[in-house]
């Protein structure tokens, strides 16, 4: 599903990550950890084809990101759902309108503007709202919701595009502990229910260890650790979060 071999990534002339070797299989739940500035977000967002490849091999969903064409990049991104720390919802719209906006590649713009949804589209939206436990708020504007509720709407919207991969960039760092655990539980549920690959940058080590099957530790522009979460020792954690790897 995802293959990186001796991969070097960055922006313009600046190298951020170097000599990255990773493989990701369908249905994995992966947590990326490391100190600020280690390259976690660069690694995560590189999967959408938005980061410069300096060297190495890089395949995502059978697309070669070292030479991908624009039309193929669009198709790749249609298969990847992204969840941000800041939710990126349309606050003045209702929950259900935001969720259905995830289906826009299949809904004509004219119908979307008029909010004219077909029965099967509403049914699918309800399915995704149910799984994130937000259905009772379906008609509320998103700016009436708490942070945790808004992040759950964002997950439902990502699901509405029926992605093969969901990327979550610090999805719980702005939430209180109770809301954060709820969001992590839902991401795990989504991962298991739909067999969708979930890759999340996580600021909280305890959430990575509790919810992720596999952890990738990044520091100093390279991967320090890549293994099952139960194999992450205190010594390795100290190395991942050290000032210099």
ZIBELFEN-V744109 format. One record per helix or strand of 2 or more residues. SS is the DSSP state (H for helix, E for strand). FROM is the first residue (numbers start at 1). LEN is the number of residues. If there is no record, write none. Layout:
BEGIN
ss=SS from=FROM len=LEN
ss=SS from=FROM len=LEN
END
This chain:
BEGIN
ss=E from=2 len=10
ss=E from=14 len=11
ss=E from=29 len=5
ss=H from=40 len=9
ss=E from=52 len=9
ss=E from=63 len=2
ss=H from=70 len=9
ss=E from=80 len=5
ss=H from=95 len=9
ss=H from=109 len=6
ss=H from=119 len=13
ss=H from=135 len=3
ss=H from=142 len=3
ss=H from=147 len=14
ss=E from=165 len=5
ss=H from=177 len=18
ss=E from=197 len=5
ss=H from=205 len=7
ss=E from=214 len=6
ss=E from=222 len=7
ss=H from=229 len=3
ss=H from=234 len=7
END
